[in-house]
């Protein structure tokens, strides 16, 4: 099971479309219980790790797209943002879950 975090990325997609490129990365965890850690259950409170990692990267990501970027620059920003989110999620993942931290990774679709 994986967690899907929905982000309003219409402006980003418009910027990428205007450059003619399609740059995409997915940050995923490889454990079935990651979603339960992120959102909690009826028996356990949430211990978010992915959402805070995304929010920590968002300001720099948005400021990068205030400028006119080449396709290579767009790709570099997206890749850097994805790996920054991966690092942040690993730092924030609860220690007691062991395999969760090591399963968080960036995927190029």
C-alpha positions, 0 to 999 in steps of 0.5 A: 500500500502506498500513500498519495498526497494530493498537491494543487500543482496546476501552476507547476504543470502549466509552467512545465507545459510551457517549456515543452517538457514533462518532468515527474518524480514520485516519492514513495515508501515501500511498506504497507503501513506507511499510510497508517503512520502518515494519517493514523488509525482508529487505534493510533495517532498520526505521525506524519513524515511525508506531508511535512517533508513536502511542505518544507520543500515547497517554498524553495520549489515555488520560488524557483518557478518564478523565473523563466527556466529552460527544460534542463533547469526545470528537470534539475529543480524537480529532481532536487525537490524530489530528493530533498523531500525524500531526505526530509521524509526519512528524517521525519519518519518515526524511529520505531518503524525500522523498515519505513525509513529505508524504504522511502525512495524517489522513482522516475515514472 
